[in-house]
Amino acid sequence: MPGIINGRVVQGAGIPVAFARVNLHSEQSCTDKNLVHSMLTDEDGRYEFRDIDAKRNYIVAKAFGITSGAKPVEIRDDQKTC
């Protein structure tokens, strides 16, 4: 069952990063070959990927002068949220 991955890109003391590029990759190497989805954050640094297959993915956020490392996220078939 597809899931949702959402979050917020912030810097320093929790300052939101507007219009940062957030890439979702299927492998930790994070190359163009394993890019699943890509989007820009909104004005408050928020992003949301929908209809993501249940498995481990990796998120990388980039903005002018800022690049995060690959952060693992996992959607499991048996995962439930309220």
PyMOL commands that place a pseudoatom at each C-alpha (Angstrom):
pseudoatom trace, name=CA, resn=MET, resi=1, chain=A, elem=C, hetatm=0, pos=[0.000, 0.000, 0.000]
pseudoatom trace, name=CA, resn=PRO, resi=2, chain=A, elem=C, hetatm=0, pos=[1.531, 3.375, -0.998]
pseudoatom trace, name=CA, resn=GLY, resi=3, chain=A, elem=C, hetatm=0, pos=[2.421, 5.844, 1.725]
pseudoatom trace, name=CA, resn=ILE, resi=4, chain=A, elem=C, hetatm=0, pos=[3.259, 9.491, 2.302]
pseudoatom trace, name=CA, resn=ILE, resi=5, chain=A, elem=C, hetatm=0, pos=[6.598, 11.029, 3.263]
pseudoatom trace, name=CA, resn=ASN, resi=6, chain=A, elem=C, hetatm=0, pos=[6.509, 14.603, 4.472]
pseudoatom trace, name=CA, resn=GLY, resi=7, chain=A, elem=C, hetatm=0, pos=[8.741, 16.919, 6.418]
pseudoatom trace, name=CA, resn=ARG, resi=8, chain=A, elem=C, hetatm=0, pos=[10.286, 20.325, 6.759]
pseudoatom trace, name=CA, resn=VAL, resi=9, chain=A, elem=C, hetatm=0, pos=[13.711, 21.603, 5.712]
pseudoatom trace, name=CA, resn=VAL, resi=10, chain=A, elem=C, hetatm=0, pos=[15.223, 23.910, 8.331]
pseudoatom trace, name=CA, resn=GLN, resi=11, chain=A, elem=C, hetatm=0, pos=[18.638, 25.368, 9.024]
pseudoatom trace, name=CA, resn=GLY, resi=12, chain=A, elem=C, hetatm=0, pos=[20.402, 26.513, 12.161]
pseudoatom trace, name=CA, resn=ALA, resi=13, chain=A, elem=C, hetatm=0, pos=[17.935, 27.372, 14.900]
pseudoatom trace, name=CA, resn=GLY, resi=14, chain=A, elem=C, hetatm=0, pos=[14.935, 25.914, 13.077]
pseudoatom trace, name=CA, resn=ILE, resi=15, chain=A, elem=C, hetatm=0, pos=[14.738, 28.586, 10.378]
pseudoatom trace, name=CA, resn=PRO, resi=16, chain=A, elem=C, hetatm=0, pos=[12.694, 27.197, 7.440]
pseudoatom trace, name=CA, resn=VAL, resi=17, chain=A, elem=C, hetatm=0, pos=[14.383, 26.903, 4.042]
pseudoatom trace, name=CA, resn=ALA, resi=18, chain=A, elem=C, hetatm=0, pos=[11.903, 28.050, 1.408]
pseudoatom trace, name=CA, resn=PHE, resi=19, chain=A, elem=C, hetatm=0, pos=[12.134, 26.591, -2.105]
pseudoatom trace, name=CA, resn=ALA, resi=20, chain=A, elem=C, hetatm=0, pos=[14.827, 24.033, -1.266]
pseudoatom trace, name=CA, resn=ARG, resi=21, chain=A, elem=C, hetatm=0, pos=[15.078, 21.092, -3.699]
pseudoatom trace, name=CA, resn=VAL, resi=22, chain=A, elem=C, hetatm=0, pos=[14.119, 17.830, -1.974]
pseudoatom trace, name=CA, resn=ASN, resi=23, chain=A, elem=C, hetatm=0, pos=[14.985, 14.623, -3.823]
pseudoatom trace, name=CA, resn=LEU, resi=24, chain=A, elem=C, hetatm=0, pos=[13.682, 11.163, -2.954]
pseudoatom trace, name=CA, resn=HIS, resi=25, chain=A, elem=C, hetatm=0, pos=[15.994, 8.318, -4.041]
pseudoatom trace, name=CA, resn=SER, resi=26, chain=A, elem=C, hetatm=0, pos=[15.591, 4.547, -3.991]
pseudoatom trace, name=CA, resn=GLU, resi=27, chain=A, elem=C, hetatm=0, pos=[19.254, 3.947, -3.039]
pseudoatom trace, name=CA, resn=GLN, resi=28, chain=A, elem=C, hetatm=0, pos=[21.675, 5.644, -0.658]
pseudoatom trace, name=CA, resn=SER, resi=29, chain=A, elem=C, hetatm=0, pos=[24.050, 6.523, -3.514]
pseudoatom trace, name=CA, resn=CYS, resi=30, chain=A, elem=C, hetatm=0, pos=[21.470, 9.186, -4.533]
pseudoatom trace, name=CA, resn=THR, resi=31, chain=A, elem=C, hetatm=0, pos=[22.256, 9.353, -8.244]
pseudoatom trace, name=CA, resn=ASP, resi=32, chain=A, elem=C, hetatm=0, pos=[19.999, 10.483, -11.070]
pseudoatom trace, name=CA, resn=LYS, resi=33, chain=A, elem=C, hetatm=0, pos=[19.455, 6.801, -11.958]
pseudoatom trace, name=CA, resn=ASN, resi=34, chain=A, elem=C, hetatm=0, pos=[17.670, 6.096, -8.664]
pseudoatom trace, name=CA, resn=LEU, resi=35, chain=A, elem=C, hetatm=0, pos=[15.744, 9.372, -8.348]
pseudoatom trace, name=CA, resn=VAL, resi=36, chain=A, elem=C, hetatm=0, pos=[12.115, 8.547, -7.488]
pseudoatom trace, name=CA, resn=HIS, resi=37, chain=A, elem=C, hetatm=0, pos=[10.629, 12.040, -6.992]
pseudoatom trace, name=CA, resn=SER, resi=38, chain=A, elem=C, hetatm=0, pos=[11.833, 15.623, -6.715]
pseudoatom trace, name=CA, resn=MET, resi=39, chain=A, elem=C, hetatm=0, pos=[10.094, 18.790, -5.540]
pseudoatom trace, name=CA, resn=LEU, resi=40, chain=A, elem=C, hetatm=0, pos=[10.615, 22.241, -4.023]
pseudoatom trace, name=CA, resn=THR, resi=41, chain=A, elem=C, hetatm=0, pos=[9.649, 23.075, -0.462]
pseudoatom trace, name=CA, resn=ASP, resi=42, chain=A, elem=C, hetatm=0, pos=[6.966, 25.679, 0.132]
pseudoatom trace, name=CA, resn=GLU, resi=43, chain=A, elem=C, hetatm=0, pos=[7.538, 29.083, 1.782]
pseudoatom trace, name=CA, resn=ASP, resi=44, chain=A, elem=C, hetatm=0, pos=[7.649, 27.391, 5.196]
pseudoatom trace, name=CA, resn=GLY, resi=45, chain=A, elem=C, hetatm=0, pos=[10.178, 24.730, 4.130]
pseudoatom trace, name=CA, resn=ARG, resi=46, chain=A, elem=C, hetatm=0, pos=[7.584, 21.929, 3.979]
pseudoatom trace, name=CA, resn=TYR, resi=47, chain=A, elem=C, hetatm=0, pos=[7.386, 19.122, 1.427]
pseudoatom trace, name=CA, resn=GLU, resi=48, chain=A, elem=C, hetatm=0, pos=[5.200, 16.050, 0.867]
pseudoatom trace, name=CA, resn=PHE, resi=49, chain=A, elem=C, hetatm=0, pos=[5.647, 13.040, -1.390]
pseudoatom trace, name=CA, resn=ARG, resi=50, chain=A, elem=C, hetatm=0, pos=[2.504, 10.931, -1.963]
pseudoatom trace, name=CA, resn=ASP, resi=51, chain=A, elem=C, hetatm=0, pos=[1.946, 7.420, -3.314]
pseudoatom trace, name=CA, resn=ILE, resi=52, chain=A, elem=C, hetatm=0, pos=[5.391, 6.182, -2.275]
pseudoatom trace, name=CA, resn=ASP, resi=53, chain=A, elem=C, hetatm=0, pos=[5.949, 2.411, -2.388]
pseudoatom trace, name=CA, resn=ALA, resi=54, chain=A, elem=C, hetatm=0, pos=[6.565, 0.586, 0.891]
pseudoatom trace, name=CA, resn=LYS, resi=55, chain=A, elem=C, hetatm=0, pos=[10.349, 0.293, 1.139]
pseudoatom trace, name=CA, resn=ARG, resi=56, chain=A, elem=C, hetatm=0, pos=[13.414, 2.213, 2.279]
pseudoatom trace, name=CA, resn=ASN, resi=57, chain=A, elem=C, hetatm=0, pos=[14.089, 5.493, 0.457]
pseudoatom trace, name=CA, resn=TYR, resi=58, chain=A, elem=C, hetatm=0, pos=[16.589, 8.299, 0.961]
pseudoatom trace, name=CA, resn=ILE, resi=59, chain=A, elem=C, hetatm=0, pos=[15.933, 12.043, 1.094]
pseudoatom trace, name=CA, resn=VAL, resi=60, chain=A, elem=C, hetatm=0, pos=[18.442, 14.740, 0.176]
pseudoatom trace, name=CA, resn=ALA, resi=61, chain=A, elem=C, hetatm=0, pos=[17.645, 18.448, 0.527]
pseudoatom trace, name=CA, resn=LYS, resi=62, chain=A, elem=C, hetatm=0, pos=[19.572, 21.132, -1.358]
pseudoatom trace, name=CA, resn=ALA, resi=63, chain=A, elem=C, hetatm=0, pos=[19.401, 24.915, -1.378]
pseudoatom trace, name=CA, resn=PHE, resi=64, chain=A, elem=C, hetatm=0, pos=[21.866, 27.661, -2.198]
pseudoatom trace, name=CA, resn=GLY, resi=65, chain=A, elem=C, hetatm=0, pos=[24.824, 27.035, 0.108]
pseudoatom trace, name=CA, resn=ILE, resi=66, chain=A, elem=C, hetatm=0, pos=[23.166, 24.062, 1.850]
pseudoatom trace, name=CA, resn=THR, resi=67, chain=A, elem=C, hetatm=0, pos=[23.213, 20.324, 1.100]
pseudoatom trace, name=CA, resn=SER, resi=68, chain=A, elem=C, hetatm=0, pos=[22.063, 17.662, 3.541]
pseudoatom trace, name=CA, resn=GLY, resi=69, chain=A, elem=C, hetatm=0, pos=[23.390, 14.141, 3.685]
pseudoatom trace, name=CA, resn=ALA, resi=70, chain=A, elem=C, hetatm=0, pos=[21.147, 11.288, 2.571]
pseudoatom trace, name=CA, resn=LYS, resi=71, chain=A, elem=C, hetatm=0, pos=[18.558, 10.644, 5.286]
pseudoatom trace, name=CA, resn=PRO, resi=72, chain=A, elem=C, hetatm=0, pos=[16.926, 7.188, 5.271]
pseudoatom trace, name=CA, resn=VAL, resi=73, chain=A, elem=C, hetatm=0, pos=[13.129, 6.985, 5.509]
pseudoatom trace, name=CA, resn=GLU, resi=74, chain=A, elem=C, hetatm=0, pos=[11.098, 3.817, 5.396]
pseudoatom trace, name=CA, resn=ILE, resi=75, chain=A, elem=C, hetatm=0, pos=[7.474, 3.042, 4.632]
pseudoatom trace, name=CA, resn=ARG, resi=76, chain=A, elem=C, hetatm=0, pos=[6.311, -0.395, 5.724]
pseudoatom trace, name=CA, resn=ASP, resi=77, chain=A, elem=C, hetatm=0, pos=[3.174, -2.225, 4.626]
pseudoatom trace, name=CA, resn=ASP, resi=78, chain=A, elem=C, hetatm=0, pos=[2.132, -2.740, 8.253]
pseudoatom trace, name=CA, resn=GLN, resi=79, chain=A, elem=C, hetatm=0, pos=[2.766, 0.870, 9.349]
pseudoatom trace, name=CA, resn=LYS, resi=80, chain=A, elem=C, hetatm=0, pos=[-0.238, 2.791, 10.664]
pseudoatom trace, name=CA, resn=THR, resi=81, chain=A, elem=C, hetatm=0, pos=[-0.604, 6.457, 11.568]
pseudoatom trace, name=CA, resn=CYS, resi=82, chain=A, elem=C, hetatm=0, pos=[-3.362, 8.318, 13.369]
for i in range(1, 82): cmd.bond("trace and resi %d" % i, "trace and resi %d" % (i + 1))
show_as sticks, trace
zoom trace
